[in-house]
């Protein structure tokens, strides 16, 4: 599976789910179940590599602003959700997290920002197809700490200074 096929699967599931991350995960599992287990592992490698790449302080700050706070777990689930938004949003956010202010049409913290189930879609499909747990993917692990310059996530001035457009649009009133 190449990168284009990976993003096509993500996009098709998102469109079929009308933006609901849990429905998107279910649709993704359905699509993956129609594939060879090796292709499911390829999908998992693509997903995991992008998940790890999104482990940055600036994206954690973006998650903090959008969600009104973000624990370690919430940031993990946010990165899964970010991948689920498709290539344009994901790549834009990874290259310039403040661009999320223009890339997101809207953000409903009750529905958006939590793609936990997306993170398990490939594992679930692989296990259903083979009856076994997915093997190690053989890719570099996530960084122990987010990449980039640390930011005090509880300092509103620091967040507003780091991501001014996102703060202006989605920060606290």
VMD Tcl script that builds the backbone (N, CA, C; Angstrom):
set m [mol new atoms 519]
animate dup $m
set s [atomselect $m all]
$s set {name element resname resid chain x y z} {
  {N N UNK 1 A 0.854 -1.180 0.000}
  {CA C UNK 1 A 0.000 0.000 0.000}
  {C C UNK 1 A 0.890 1.229 0.000}
  {N N UNK 2 A 0.606 2.133 -0.912}
  {CA C UNK 2 A 1.391 3.359 -0.941}
  {C C UNK 2 A 0.655 4.469 -0.181}
  {N N UNK 3 A 1.310 5.615 -0.104}
  {CA C UNK 3 A 0.763 6.734 0.673}
  {C C UNK 3 A -0.589 7.210 0.121}
  {N N UNK 4 A -0.706 7.236 -1.193}
  {CA C UNK 4 A -1.967 7.674 -1.808}
  {C C UNK 4 A -3.105 6.743 -1.436}
  {N N UNK 5 A -2.856 5.439 -1.488}
  {CA C UNK 5 A -3.896 4.467 -1.119}
  {C C UNK 5 A -4.275 4.608 0.355}
  {N N UNK 6 A -3.282 4.857 1.203}
  {CA C UNK 6 A -3.556 5.075 2.623}
  {C C UNK 6 A -4.536 6.240 2.808}
  {N N UNK 7 A -4.208 7.382 2.183}
  {CA C UNK 7 A -5.057 8.562 2.348}
  {C C UNK 7 A -6.429 8.371 1.705}
  {N N UNK 8 A -6.505 7.607 0.628}
  {CA C UNK 8 A -7.803 7.324 0.004}
  {C C UNK 8 A -8.701 6.538 0.955}
  {N N UNK 9 A -8.123 5.583 1.684}
  {CA C UNK 9 A -8.902 4.832 2.676}
  {C C UNK 9 A -9.393 5.744 3.796}
  {N N UNK 10 A -8.502 6.592 4.284}
  {CA C UNK 10 A -8.873 7.542 5.342}
  {C C UNK 10 A -10.006 8.446 4.855}
  {N N UNK 11 A -9.872 9.004 3.662}
  {CA C UNK 11 A -10.868 9.934 3.119}
  {C C UNK 11 A -12.213 9.256 2.883}
  {N N UNK 12 A -12.193 8.073 2.307}
  {CA C UNK 12 A -13.447 7.362 2.023}
  {C C UNK 12 A -14.197 7.069 3.317}
  {N N UNK 13 A -13.480 6.650 4.348}
  {CA C UNK 13 A -14.130 6.354 5.633}
  {C C UNK 13 A -14.671 7.633 6.272}
  {N N UNK 14 A -13.901 8.723 6.195}
  {CA C UNK 14 A -14.362 9.989 6.784}
  {C C UNK 14 A -15.627 10.481 6.092}
  {N N UNK 15 A -15.625 10.440 4.757}
  {CA C UNK 15 A -16.794 10.904 4.009}
  {C C UNK 15 A -18.018 10.042 4.307}
  {N N UNK 16 A -17.822 8.740 4.432}
  {CA C UNK 16 A -18.932 7.844 4.733}
  {C C UNK 16 A -19.476 8.015 6.135}
  {N N UNK 17 A -18.657 8.557 7.023}
  {CA C UNK 17 A -19.051 8.715 8.429}
  {C C UNK 17 A -19.587 10.101 8.743}
  {N N UNK 18 A -19.642 10.987 7.760}
  {CA C UNK 18 A -20.114 12.357 7.980}
  {C C UNK 18 A -19.404 13.036 9.139}
  {N N UNK 19 A -18.098 12.776 9.261}
  {CA C UNK 19 A -17.302 13.465 10.269}
  {C C UNK 19 A -17.305 12.855 11.660}
  {N N UNK 20 A -18.054 11.776 11.892}
  {CA C UNK 20 A -18.072 11.141 13.211}
  {C C UNK 20 A -16.878 10.185 13.317}
  {N N UNK 21 A -15.925 10.458 14.212}
  {CA C UNK 21 A -14.714 9.640 14.288}
  {C C UNK 21 A -14.977 8.166 14.617}
  {N N UNK 22 A -15.967 7.880 15.467}
  {CA C UNK 22 A -16.249 6.483 15.791}
  {C C UNK 22 A -16.813 5.746 14.590}
  {N N UNK 23 A -17.728 6.393 13.859}
  {CA C UNK 23 A -18.264 5.787 12.640}
  {C C UNK 23 A -17.156 5.636 11.603}
  {N N UNK 24 A -16.270 6.615 11.539}
  {CA C UNK 24 A -15.151 6.543 10.596}
  {C C UNK 24 A -14.286 5.324 10.909}
  {N N UNK 25 A -14.025 5.084 12.179}
  {CA C UNK 25 A -13.218 3.918 12.567}
  {C C UNK 25 A -13.920 2.622 12.167}
  {N N UNK 26 A -15.232 2.558 12.393}
  {CA C UNK 26 A -15.983 1.356 12.011}
  {C C UNK 26 A -15.911 1.120 10.503}
  {N N UNK 27 A -16.087 2.181 9.723}
  {CA C UNK 27 A -16.011 2.056 8.271}
  {C C UNK 27 A -14.606 1.667 7.816}
  {N N UNK 28 A -13.620 2.188 8.486}
  {CA C UNK 28 A -12.243 1.849 8.156}
  {C C UNK 28 A -11.979 0.368 8.414}
  {N N UNK 29 A -12.447 -0.130 9.540}
  {CA C UNK 29 A -12.283 -1.557 9.842}
  {C C UNK 29 A -12.964 -2.386 8.752}
  {N N UNK 30 A -14.188 -2.005 8.373}
  {CA C UNK 30 A -14.900 -2.738 7.309}
  {C C UNK 30 A -14.070 -2.786 6.031}
  {N N UNK 31 A -13.503 -1.661 5.632}
  {CA C UNK 31 A -12.711 -1.611 4.406}
  {C C UNK 31 A -11.438 -2.445 4.541}
  {N N UNK 32 A -10.810 -2.381 5.690}
  {CA C UNK 32 A -9.587 -3.150 5.911}
  {C C UNK 32 A -9.861 -4.654 5.931}
  {N N UNK 33 A -11.027 -5.044 6.379}
  {CA C UNK 33 A -11.384 -6.467 6.407}
  {C C UNK 33 A -11.469 -7.065 5.004}
  {N N UNK 34 A -11.612 -6.231 3.999}
  {CA C UNK 34 A -11.647 -6.705 2.620}
  {C C UNK 34 A -10.266 -6.809 1.991}
  {N N UNK 35 A -9.228 -6.624 2.783}
  {CA C UNK 35 A -7.862 -6.623 2.261}
  {C C UNK 35 A -7.070 -7.806 2.793}
  {N N UNK 36 A -5.963 -8.042 2.138}
  {CA C UNK 36 A -5.002 -9.036 2.594}
  {C C UNK 36 A -4.379 -8.544 3.919}
  {N N UNK 37 A -4.123 -9.438 4.868}
  {CA C UNK 37 A -3.528 -9.011 6.145}
  {C C UNK 37 A -2.233 -8.214 5.992}
  {N N UNK 38 A -1.422 -8.538 4.978}
  {CA C UNK 38 A -0.186 -7.775 4.782}
  {C C UNK 38 A -0.474 -6.317 4.416}
  {N N UNK 39 A -1.551 -6.091 3.658}
  {CA C UNK 39 A -1.941 -4.721 3.330}
  {C C UNK 39 A -2.460 -3.983 4.569}
  {N N UNK 40 A -3.121 -4.705 5.441}
  {CA C UNK 40 A -3.586 -4.101 6.690}
  {C C UNK 40 A -2.379 -3.650 7.517}
  {N N UNK 41 A -1.333 -4.471 7.537}
  {CA C UNK 41 A -0.111 -4.074 8.250}
  {C C UNK 41 A 0.552 -2.877 7.577}
  {N N UNK 42 A 0.511 -2.826 6.248}
  {CA C UNK 42 A 1.029 -1.642 5.547}
  {C C UNK 42 A 0.255 -0.392 5.972}
  {N N UNK 43 A -1.069 -0.512 6.032}
  {CA C UNK 43 A -1.900 0.611 6.479}
  {C C UNK 43 A -1.483 1.021 7.893}
  {N N UNK 44 A -1.302 0.032 8.767}
  {CA C UNK 44 A -0.916 0.312 10.154}
  {C C UNK 44 A 0.421 1.043 10.220}
  {N N UNK 45 A 1.357 0.656 9.362}
  {CA C UNK 45 A 2.662 1.340 9.341}
  {C C UNK 45 A 2.507 2.800 8.919}
  {N N UNK 46 A 1.707 3.028 7.889}
  {CA C UNK 46 A 1.460 4.412 7.455}
  {C C UNK 46 A 0.829 5.217 8.597}
  {N N UNK 47 A -0.166 4.630 9.245}
  {CA C UNK 47 A -0.870 5.334 10.320}
  {C C UNK 47 A 0.100 5.652 11.464}
  {N N UNK 48 A 0.839 4.639 11.897}
  {CA C UNK 48 A 1.745 4.809 13.039}
  {C C UNK 48 A 2.840 5.825 12.746}
  {N N UNK 49 A 3.380 5.807 11.531}
  {CA C UNK 49 A 4.424 6.770 11.171}
  {C C UNK 49 A 3.886 8.203 11.243}
  {N N UNK 50 A 2.663 8.417 10.785}
  {CA C UNK 50 A 2.069 9.754 10.835}
  {C C UNK 50 A 1.708 10.148 12.267}
  {N N UNK 51 A 1.255 9.190 13.029}
  {CA C UNK 51 A 0.950 9.418 14.443}
  {C C UNK 51 A 2.216 9.880 15.173}
  {N N UNK 52 A 3.315 9.188 14.940}
  {CA C UNK 52 A 4.582 9.548 15.590}
  {C C UNK 52 A 5.081 10.908 15.117}
  {N N UNK 53 A 4.926 11.185 13.835}
  {CA C UNK 53 A 5.385 12.461 13.279}
  {C C UNK 53 A 4.621 13.642 13.874}
  {N N UNK 54 A 3.398 13.414 14.283}
  {CA C UNK 54 A 2.566 14.488 14.842}
  {C C UNK 54 A 2.813 14.721 16.332}
  {N N UNK 55 A 3.785 14.050 16.888}
  {CA C UNK 55 A 4.085 14.219 18.315}
  {C C UNK 55 A 5.023 15.412 18.482}
  {N N UNK 56 A 4.430 16.607 18.450}
  {CA C UNK 56 A 5.202 17.840 18.597}
  {C C UNK 56 A 4.551 18.729 19.656}
  {N N UNK 57 A 5.347 19.591 20.230}
  {CA C UNK 57 A 4.811 20.535 21.222}
  {C C UNK 57 A 3.773 21.463 20.598}
  {N N UNK 58 A 4.028 21.913 19.372}
  {CA C UNK 58 A 3.084 22.842 18.747}
  {C C UNK 58 A 1.729 22.176 18.485}
  {N N UNK 59 A 1.736 20.908 18.096}
  {CA C UNK 59 A 0.452 20.229 17.900}
  {C C UNK 59 A -0.231 19.942 19.234}
  {N N UNK 60 A 0.547 19.694 20.280}
  {CA C UNK 60 A -0.071 19.520 21.594}
  {C C UNK 60 A -0.707 20.841 22.031}
  {N N UNK 61 A -0.030 21.943 21.739}
  {CA C UNK 61 A -0.606 23.255 22.054}
  {C C UNK 61 A -1.892 23.475 21.259}
  {N N UNK 62 A -1.902 23.055 19.991}
  {CA C UNK 62 A -3.117 23.177 19.173}
  {C C UNK 62 A -4.249 22.355 19.776}
  {N N UNK 63 A -3.937 21.131 20.170}
  {CA C UNK 63 A -4.956 20.280 20.806}
  {C C UNK 63 A -5.465 20.935 22.084}
  {N N UNK 64 A -4.561 21.518 22.860}
  {CA C UNK 64 A -4.922 22.168 24.118}
  {C C UNK 64 A -5.917 23.307 23.863}
  {N N UNK 65 A -5.639 24.108 22.843}
  {CA C UNK 65 A -6.519 25.228 22.511}
  {C C UNK 65 A -7.876 24.714 22.036}
  {N N UNK 66 A -7.861 23.769 21.106}
  {CA C UNK 66 A -9.111 23.272 20.517}
  {C C UNK 66 A -9.978 22.538 21.530}
  {N N UNK 67 A -9.349 21.792 22.432}
  {CA C UNK 67 A -10.101 20.963 23.376}
  {C C UNK 67 A -10.305 21.635 24.738}
  {N N UNK 68 A -9.724 22.811 24.920}
  {CA C UNK 68 A -9.823 23.454 26.227}
  {C C UNK 68 A -9.018 22.711 27.271}
  {N N UNK 69 A -7.875 22.165 26.853}
  {CA C UNK 69 A -7.005 21.356 27.705}
  {C C UNK 69 A -6.834 19.993 27.064}
  {N N UNK 70 A -5.651 19.376 27.252}
  {CA C UNK 70 A -5.413 18.072 26.643}
  {C C UNK 70 A -4.359 17.298 27.431}
  {N N UNK 71 A -4.809 16.261 28.117}
  {CA C UNK 71 A -3.895 15.366 28.829}
  {C C UNK 71 A -3.048 14.591 27.820}
  {N N UNK 72 A -2.127 13.775 28.321}
  {CA C UNK 72 A -1.326 12.922 27.438}
  {C C UNK 72 A -2.228 12.073 26.548}
  {N N UNK 73 A -3.214 11.414 27.161}
  {CA C UNK 73 A -4.125 10.557 26.403}
  {C C UNK 73 A -4.938 11.370 25.394}
  {N N UNK 74 A -5.429 12.514 25.817}
  {CA C UNK 74 A -6.224 13.348 24.904}
  {C C UNK 74 A -5.376 13.776 23.707}
  {N N UNK 75 A -4.098 14.061 23.927}
  {CA C UNK 75 A -3.211 14.423 22.831}
  {C C UNK 75 A -2.995 13.225 21.896}
  {N N UNK 76 A -2.850 12.029 22.473}
  {CA C UNK 76 A -2.730 10.820 21.641}
  {C C UNK 76 A -3.956 10.666 20.745}
  {N N UNK 77 A -5.131 10.815 21.325}
  {CA C UNK 77 A -6.374 10.646 20.567}
  {C C UNK 77 A -6.563 11.774 19.551}
  {N N UNK 78 A -6.073 12.973 19.879}
  {CA C UNK 78 A -6.125 14.093 18.957}
  {C C UNK 78 A -5.290 13.795 17.712}
  {N N UNK 79 A -4.109 13.208 17.910}
  {CA C UNK 79 A -3.255 12.882 16.758}
  {C C UNK 79 A -3.937 11.862 15.854}
  {N N UNK 80 A -4.631 10.901 16.425}
  {CA C UNK 80 A -5.398 9.941 15.613}
  {C C UNK 80 A -6.500 10.670 14.845}
  {N N UNK 81 A -7.203 11.566 15.526}
  {CA C UNK 81 A -8.259 12.346 14.881}
  {C C UNK 81 A -7.676 13.190 13.750}
  {N N UNK 82 A -6.517 13.779 13.990}
  {CA C UNK 82 A -5.883 14.628 12.984}
  {C C UNK 82 A -5.595 13.827 11.708}
  {N N UNK 83 A -5.091 12.626 11.843}
  {CA C UNK 83 A -4.871 11.759 10.684}
  {C C UNK 83 A -6.200 11.504 9.986}
  {N N UNK 84 A -7.236 11.269 10.764}
  {CA C UNK 84 A -8.553 11.000 10.214}
  {C C UNK 84 A -9.156 12.153 9.441}
  {N N UNK 85 A -8.601 13.344 9.582}
  {CA C UNK 85 A -9.107 14.503 8.843}
  {C C UNK 85 A -8.610 14.549 7.407}
  {N N UNK 86 A -7.685 13.671 7.078}
  {CA C UNK 86 A -7.195 13.596 5.703}
  {C C UNK 86 A -5.859 14.278 5.522}
  {N N UNK 87 A -5.314 14.041 4.363}
  {CA C UNK 87 A -3.958 14.476 4.055}
  {C C UNK 87 A -3.766 15.994 4.132}
  {N N UNK 88 A -4.680 16.761 3.555}
  {CA C UNK 88 A -4.505 18.212 3.521}
  {C C UNK 88 A -4.462 18.805 4.928}
  {N N UNK 89 A -5.414 18.424 5.759}
  {CA C UNK 89 A -5.459 18.949 7.122}
  {C C UNK 89 A -4.255 18.446 7.916}
  {N N UNK 90 A -3.981 17.148 7.808}
  {CA C UNK 90 A -2.863 16.563 8.556}
  {C C UNK 90 A -1.533 17.232 8.175}
  {N N UNK 91 A -1.228 17.243 6.880}
  {CA C UNK 91 A 0.059 17.807 6.442}
  {C C UNK 91 A 0.156 19.292 6.777}
  {N N UNK 92 A -0.943 20.007 6.591}
  {CA C UNK 92 A -0.934 21.422 6.943}
  {C C UNK 92 A -0.642 21.630 8.413}
  {N N UNK 93 A -1.276 20.838 9.256}
  {CA C UNK 93 A -1.091 20.967 10.702}
  {C C UNK 93 A 0.311 20.571 11.140}
  {N N UNK 94 A 0.866 19.528 10.544}
  {CA C UNK 94 A 2.210 19.090 10.914}
  {C C UNK 94 A 3.241 20.144 10.508}
  {N N UNK 95 A 3.065 20.729 9.340}
  {CA C UNK 95 A 4.026 21.736 8.870}
  {C C UNK 95 A 3.849 23.072 9.580}
  {N N UNK 96 A 2.600 23.443 9.856}
  {CA C UNK 96 A 2.320 24.716 10.522}
  {C C UNK 96 A 1.043 24.559 11.355}
  {N N UNK 97 A 1.186 24.150 12.621}
  {CA C UNK 97 A 0.003 23.896 13.447}
  {C C UNK 97 A -0.985 25.058 13.504}
  {N N UNK 98 A -0.496 26.286 13.413}
  {CA C UNK 98 A -1.395 27.439 13.455}
  {C C UNK 98 A -2.314 27.481 12.235}
  {N N UNK 99 A -1.947 26.752 11.171}
  {CA C UNK 99 A -2.789 26.718 9.971}
  {C C UNK 99 A -4.118 26.009 10.217}
  {N N UNK 100 A -4.226 25.268 11.314}
  {CA C UNK 100 A -5.511 24.632 11.636}
  {C C UNK 100 A -6.631 25.659 11.749}
  {N N UNK 101 A -6.281 26.893 12.080}
  {CA C UNK 101 A -7.298 27.952 12.170}
  {C C UNK 101 A -8.021 28.124 10.848}
  {N N UNK 102 A -7.333 27.930 9.741}
  {CA C UNK 102 A -7.955 28.057 8.434}
  {C C UNK 102 A -8.352 26.735 7.807}
  {N N UNK 103 A -7.735 25.651 8.247}
  {CA C UNK 103 A -8.021 24.338 7.659}
  {C C UNK 103 A -9.292 23.699 8.202}
  {N N UNK 104 A -9.660 24.043 9.429}
  {CA C UNK 104 A -10.862 23.461 10.033}
  {C C UNK 104 A -12.059 24.365 9.771}
  {N N UNK 105 A -13.105 23.799 9.180}
  {CA C UNK 105 A -14.328 24.573 8.964}
  {C C UNK 105 A -14.940 24.958 10.297}
  {N N UNK 106 A -14.987 24.002 11.186}
  {CA C UNK 106 A -15.569 24.200 12.500}
  {C C UNK 106 A -14.907 23.183 13.420}
  {N N UNK 107 A -15.117 23.317 14.693}
  {CA C UNK 107 A -14.584 22.350 15.637}
  {C C UNK 107 A -15.562 22.243 16.790}
  {N N UNK 108 A -16.129 21.072 16.968}
  {CA C UNK 108 A -17.059 20.790 18.059}
  {C C UNK 108 A -16.341 19.846 19.008}
  {N N UNK 109 A -15.916 20.361 20.161}
  {CA C UNK 109 A -15.106 19.524 21.048}
  {C C UNK 109 A -15.869 18.317 21.596}
  {N N UNK 110 A -17.190 18.290 21.425}
  {CA C UNK 110 A -17.962 17.105 21.809}
  {C C UNK 110 A -17.787 15.981 20.782}
  {N N UNK 111 A -17.555 16.341 19.530}
  {CA C UNK 111 A -17.454 15.361 18.446}
  {C C UNK 111 A -16.039 15.274 17.887}
  {N N UNK 112 A -15.384 16.396 17.753}
  {CA C UNK 112 A -14.082 16.457 17.100}
  {C C UNK 112 A -12.933 16.329 18.101}
  {N N UNK 113 A -11.790 15.967 17.569}
  {CA C UNK 113 A -10.572 15.963 18.375}
  {C C UNK 113 A -10.249 14.646 19.037}
  {N N UNK 114 A -11.157 13.681 19.042}
  {CA C UNK 114 A -10.911 12.406 19.700}
  {C C UNK 114 A -11.083 11.281 18.688}
  {N N UNK 115 A -9.966 10.808 18.161}
  {CA C UNK 115 A -9.998 9.718 17.195}
  {C C UNK 115 A -9.409 8.441 17.749}
  {N N UNK 116 A -9.626 8.199 19.040}
  {CA C UNK 116 A -9.044 7.021 19.690}
  {C C UNK 116 A -9.299 5.747 18.885}
  {N N UNK 117 A -10.537 5.544 18.477}
  {CA C UNK 117 A -10.904 4.306 17.777}
  {C C UNK 117 A -10.180 4.170 16.441}
  {N N UNK 118 A -9.870 5.288 15.789}
  {CA C UNK 118 A -9.115 5.230 14.534}
  {C C UNK 118 A -7.744 4.598 14.755}
  {N N UNK 119 A -7.178 4.860 15.910}
  {CA C UNK 119 A -5.869 4.312 16.236}
  {C C UNK 119 A -5.859 2.803 16.377}
  {N N UNK 120 A -7.019 2.203 16.589}
  {CA C UNK 120 A -7.107 0.758 16.768}
  {C C UNK 120 A -7.656 0.036 15.547}
  {N N UNK 121 A -8.060 0.759 14.506}
  {CA C UNK 121 A -8.749 0.156 13.365}
  {C C UNK 121 A -7.920 -0.944 12.697}
  {N N UNK 122 A -6.657 -0.677 12.407}
  {CA C UNK 122 A -5.834 -1.677 11.728}
  {C C UNK 122 A -5.614 -2.904 12.610}
  {N N UNK 123 A -5.366 -2.686 13.900}
  {CA C UNK 123 A -5.177 -3.823 14.813}
  {C C UNK 123 A -6.428 -4.688 14.869}
  {N N UNK 124 A -7.580 -4.030 14.955}
  {CA C UNK 124 A -8.837 -4.766 15.018}
  {C C UNK 124 A -9.061 -5.577 13.744}
  {N N UNK 125 A -8.840 -4.964 12.595}
  {CA C UNK 125 A -9.031 -5.666 11.326}
  {C C UNK 125 A -8.055 -6.836 11.197}
  {N N UNK 126 A -6.800 -6.607 11.541}
  {CA C UNK 126 A -5.799 -7.670 11.432}
  {C C UNK 126 A -6.181 -8.859 12.312}
  {N N UNK 127 A -6.594 -8.568 13.521}
  {CA C UNK 127 A -6.961 -9.642 14.447}
  {C C UNK 127 A -8.179 -10.413 13.939}
  {N N UNK 128 A -9.160 -9.693 13.381}
  {CA C UNK 128 A -10.325 -10.390 12.828}
  {C C UNK 128 A -9.949 -11.245 11.622}
  {N N UNK 129 A -9.025 -10.765 10.801}
  {CA C UNK 129 A -8.620 -11.504 9.606}
  {C C UNK 129 A -7.769 -12.730 9.917}
  {N N UNK 130 A -6.912 -12.620 10.927}
  {CA C UNK 130 A -5.927 -13.675 11.170}
  {C C UNK 130 A -6.142 -14.456 12.455}
  {N N UNK 131 A -6.916 -13.898 13.374}
  {CA C UNK 131 A -7.083 -14.545 14.667}
  {C C UNK 131 A -5.900 -14.335 15.585}
  {N N UNK 132 A -4.948 -13.492 15.173}
  {CA C UNK 132 A -3.774 -13.211 15.998}
  {C C UNK 132 A -3.581 -11.707 16.131}
  {N N UNK 133 A -2.826 -11.331 17.139}
  {CA C UNK 133 A -2.492 -9.922 17.356}
  {C C UNK 133 A -1.479 -9.503 16.292}
  {N N UNK 134 A -1.596 -8.284 15.829}
  {CA C UNK 134 A -0.666 -7.771 14.815}
  {C C UNK 134 A 0.763 -7.810 15.348}
  {N N UNK 135 A 1.711 -8.191 14.506}
  {CA C UNK 135 A 3.111 -8.207 14.933}
  {C C UNK 135 A 3.663 -6.790 15.033}
  {N N UNK 136 A 4.871 -6.700 15.575}
  {CA C UNK 136 A 5.560 -5.412 15.619}
  {C C UNK 136 A 5.686 -4.885 14.193}
  {N N UNK 137 A 5.441 -3.604 14.015}
  {CA C UNK 137 A 5.413 -3.016 12.681}
  {C C UNK 137 A 6.799 -2.725 12.121}
  {N N UNK 138 A 7.804 -2.771 12.973}
  {CA C UNK 138 A 9.162 -2.558 12.492}
  {C C UNK 138 A 9.477 -1.123 12.115}
  {N N UNK 139 A 8.785 -0.177 12.742}
  {CA C UNK 139 A 9.087 1.235 12.483}
  {C C UNK 139 A 9.599 1.871 13.766}
  {N N UNK 140 A 10.233 3.003 13.619}
  {CA C UNK 140 A 10.781 3.709 14.784}
  {C C UNK 140 A 9.653 4.055 15.763}
  {N N UNK 141 A 9.913 3.927 17.041}
  {CA C UNK 141 A 8.882 4.267 18.029}
  {C C UNK 141 A 8.650 5.778 18.100}
  {N N UNK 142 A 7.559 6.137 18.722}
  {CA C UNK 142 A 7.249 7.550 18.945}
  {C C UNK 142 A 8.348 8.156 19.817}
  {N N UNK 143 A 8.603 9.449 19.665}
  {CA C UNK 143 A 9.593 10.085 20.534}
  {C C UNK 143 A 9.128 10.036 21.994}
  {N N UNK 144 A 10.081 9.944 22.903}
  {CA C UNK 144 A 9.747 9.890 24.330}
  {C C UNK 144 A 9.089 11.189 24.789}
  {N N UNK 145 A 9.502 12.287 24.215}
  {CA C UNK 145 A 8.934 13.603 24.501}
  {C C UNK 145 A 8.545 14.235 23.169}
  {N N UNK 146 A 7.534 15.109 23.170}
  {CA C UNK 146 A 7.178 15.779 21.910}
  {C C UNK 146 A 8.382 16.513 21.320}
  {N N UNK 147 A 8.420 16.569 20.003}
  {CA C UNK 147 A 9.503 17.256 19.308}
  {C C UNK 147 A 9.244 18.759 19.293}
  {N N UNK 148 A 10.297 19.526 19.146}
  {CA C UNK 148 A 10.170 20.972 19.066}
  {C C UNK 148 A 10.428 21.644 20.402}
  {N N UNK 149 A 10.160 22.931 20.414}
  {CA C UNK 149 A 10.387 23.740 21.606}
  {C C UNK 149 A 9.222 23.576 22.579}
  {N N UNK 150 A 9.505 23.157 23.823}
  {CA C UNK 150 A 8.417 22.998 24.798}
  {C C UNK 150 A 7.666 24.308 25.019}
  {N N UNK 151 A 6.399 24.167 25.378}
  {CA C UNK 151 A 5.556 25.318 25.699}
  {C C UNK 151 A 4.776 24.974 26.962}
  {N N UNK 152 A 4.577 25.955 27.822}
  {CA C UNK 152 A 3.765 25.757 29.020}
  {C C UNK 152 A 2.300 25.766 28.587}
  {N N UNK 153 A 1.696 24.595 28.536}
  {CA C UNK 153 A 0.335 24.460 28.030}
  {C C UNK 153 A -0.710 25.152 28.907}
  {N N UNK 154 A -0.355 25.447 30.121}
  {CA C UNK 154 A -1.310 26.107 31.005}
  {C C UNK 154 A -1.140 27.628 31.019}
  {N N UNK 155 A -0.263 28.140 30.182}
  {CA C UNK 155 A -0.010 29.574 30.101}
  {C C UNK 155 A -0.711 30.122 28.851}
  {N N UNK 156 A -1.852 30.774 29.049}
  {CA C UNK 156 A -2.638 31.296 27.921}
  {C C UNK 156 A -1.824 32.237 27.043}
  {N N UNK 157 A -0.982 33.073 27.639}
  {CA C UNK 157 A -0.187 34.010 26.848}
  {C C UNK 157 A 0.813 33.267 25.967}
  {N N UNK 158 A 1.399 32.202 26.505}
  {CA C UNK 158 A 2.348 31.413 25.720}
  {C C UNK 158 A 1.632 30.717 24.555}
  {N N UNK 159 A 0.451 30.190 24.809}
  {CA C UNK 159 A -0.318 29.528 23.745}
  {C C UNK 159 A -0.729 30.518 22.664}
  {N N UNK 160 A -1.219 31.681 23.098}
  {CA C UNK 160 A -1.646 32.706 22.147}
  {C C UNK 160 A -0.459 33.203 21.320}
  {N N UNK 161 A 0.708 33.291 21.940}
  {CA C UNK 161 A 1.897 33.723 21.220}
  {C C UNK 161 A 2.404 32.671 20.250}
  {N N UNK 162 A 2.275 31.406 20.620}
  {CA C UNK 162 A 2.776 30.314 19.773}
  {C C UNK 162 A 1.856 30.062 18.581}
  {N N UNK 163 A 0.543 30.119 18.818}
  {CA C UNK 163 A -0.445 29.811 17.778}
  {C C UNK 163 A -1.506 30.914 17.723}
  {N N UNK 164 A -1.129 32.107 17.265}
  {CA C UNK 164 A -2.034 33.258 17.357}
  {C C UNK 164 A -3.346 33.117 16.573}
  {N N UNK 165 A -3.301 32.559 15.379}
  {CA C UNK 165 A -4.545 32.431 14.593}
  {C C UNK 165 A -5.481 31.401 15.214}
  {N N UNK 166 A -4.924 30.304 15.667}
  {CA C UNK 166 A -5.745 29.269 16.299}
  {C C UNK 166 A -6.331 29.794 17.615}
  {N N UNK 167 A -5.528 30.529 18.378}
  {CA C UNK 167 A -6.000 31.109 19.628}
  {C C UNK 167 A -7.126 32.098 19.371}
  {N N UNK 168 A -6.942 32.942 18.356}
  {CA C UNK 168 A -7.952 33.945 18.015}
  {C C UNK 168 A -9.284 33.298 17.653}
  {N N UNK 169 A -9.217 32.211 16.888}
  {CA C UNK 169 A -10.452 31.581 16.397}
  {C C UNK 169 A -11.082 30.619 17.406}
  {N N UNK 170 A -10.257 29.852 18.116}
  {CA C UNK 170 A -10.798 28.778 18.959}
  {C C UNK 170 A -10.441 28.878 20.436}
  {N N UNK 171 A -9.639 29.874 20.807}
  {CA C UNK 171 A -9.246 30.001 22.210}
  {C C UNK 171 A -10.423 30.401 23.074}
  {N N UNK 172 A -10.219 30.381 24.389}
  {CA C UNK 172 A -11.317 30.753 25.292}
  {C C UNK 172 A -11.781 32.180 25.059}
  {N N UNK 173 A -13.040 32.371 25.273}
  {CA C UNK 173 A -13.647 33.700 25.063}
  {C C UNK 173 A -13.203 34.671 26.118}
}
mol reanalyze $m
mol bondsrecalc $m
mol representation Tube
mol addrep $m
